[in-house]
Amino acid sequence: MTTGPNPAEPTPTPDGGSAPKVVAEGVPSSVRPDLHADDGRRPVAWLHIGAPGRGITPSARSWCQCGRDLFAAGQARALALIDDHKQHRDVCPHITPAQEGKAA
């Protein structure tokens, strides 16, 4: 026989009453982030990779607010564009703002 409160019953409070129920059973009680809150971040560059399966040519497209809009079809060219997109993220002024004293 176990002692203590039954897990299905509210835990008693110091004054002898039971703790108030905050939410209905099965409803998460944690505070969730507001999906519509604006934290100031904006998408600047996009990479879309299409690799649909066997017998279909893979493709990649790289966009950026700086005006970059490149497309590649075929496995070797798509992989090269993916690597180029990674390098572009390090040098694009829209993504990496210039710092004072840093050589351009």
C-alpha positions as CSV (number, residue, x, y, z in Angstrom):
1,M,0.0,0.0,0.0
2,T,1.4,3.4,-0.9
3,T,1.1,6.6,1.1
4,G,0.8,10.1,-0.1
5,P,-1.6,11.7,-2.5
6,N,-3.2,9.8,-5.4
7,P,-1.6,11.1,-8.7
8,A,-5.1,11.6,-10.1
9,E,-6.1,13.9,-7.2
10,P,-5.0,17.6,-6.8
11,T,-2.1,18.1,-4.5
12,P,-3.2,19.6,-1.1
13,T,-2.1,23.2,-0.4
14,P,-0.5,24.2,3.0
15,D,-4.0,25.4,4.2
16,G,-5.4,21.9,3.6
17,G,-7.4,22.7,0.5
18,S,-6.6,21.4,-2.9
19,A,-4.6,23.3,-5.5
20,P,-6.7,25.1,-8.1
21,K,-7.0,23.5,-11.5
22,V,-5.5,25.9,-14.1
23,V,-6.2,24.0,-17.3
24,A,-8.4,21.2,-18.5
25,E,-7.1,17.7,-18.6
26,G,-4.9,17.1,-21.7
27,V,-4.4,20.8,-22.4
28,P,-0.7,21.8,-22.2
29,S,-0.1,24.4,-19.5
30,S,3.3,25.7,-20.7
31,V,3.4,29.1,-22.2
32,R,3.9,28.8,-25.9
33,P,5.7,31.5,-28.0
34,D,3.5,33.9,-29.9
35,L,3.9,32.9,-33.5
36,H,2.9,36.3,-34.7
37,A,5.4,38.2,-32.5
38,D,7.8,40.4,-34.4
39,D,11.4,39.8,-33.3
40,G,12.9,42.0,-36.0
41,R,14.4,39.2,-38.1
42,R,13.5,39.0,-41.8
43,P,14.5,36.4,-44.5
44,V,17.2,37.8,-46.7
45,A,18.5,34.8,-48.7
46,W,16.8,31.6,-49.7
47,L,18.1,28.3,-51.1
48,H,15.6,25.9,-52.6
49,I,16.8,22.4,-53.4
50,G,14.7,20.0,-55.5
51,A,15.8,16.3,-55.3
52,P,12.6,14.5,-56.3
53,G,14.0,10.9,-56.7
54,R,15.5,8.5,-59.1
55,G,15.5,9.4,-62.8
56,I,14.6,13.0,-62.1
57,T,17.2,15.8,-62.5
58,P,17.9,17.5,-59.1
59,S,17.9,21.3,-59.1
60,A,18.8,24.2,-56.8
61,R,17.9,27.9,-56.8
62,S,19.5,30.6,-54.8
63,W,17.8,34.0,-54.1
64,C,19.0,37.0,-52.1
65,Q,17.7,40.5,-51.6
66,C,21.0,41.8,-53.0
67,G,19.7,40.8,-56.5
68,R,21.2,37.3,-56.7
69,D,18.9,34.8,-58.5
70,L,20.7,31.7,-59.7
71,F,19.4,28.4,-60.9
72,A,21.2,25.1,-61.5
73,A,20.0,21.8,-62.9
74,G,21.8,18.5,-62.6
75,Q,23.6,16.9,-59.6
76,A,27.0,18.5,-60.1
77,R,25.7,21.9,-60.9
78,A,23.2,21.9,-58.0
79,L,25.8,20.8,-55.6
80,A,28.1,23.6,-56.8
81,L,25.3,26.2,-56.4
82,I,24.7,25.0,-52.9
83,D,28.3,25.5,-52.0
84,D,28.2,28.9,-53.7
85,H,25.2,29.9,-51.7
86,K,27.0,29.1,-48.5
87,Q,29.9,31.3,-49.6
88,H,27.5,34.1,-50.6
89,R,26.1,34.2,-47.0
90,D,29.6,35.1,-45.7
91,V,30.1,38.0,-48.2
92,C,26.7,39.5,-48.9
93,P,26.2,43.0,-47.3
94,H,22.5,42.2,-46.7
95,I,23.3,39.2,-44.6
96,T,26.6,40.3,-43.0
97,P,26.6,44.0,-42.4
98,A,30.0,45.7,-42.7
99,Q,31.7,46.4,-39.4
100,E,33.6,49.5,-38.6
101,G,37.3,49.1,-39.3
102,K,36.8,45.9,-41.3
103,A,38.3,45.9,-44.8
104,A,35.6,45.4,-47.5
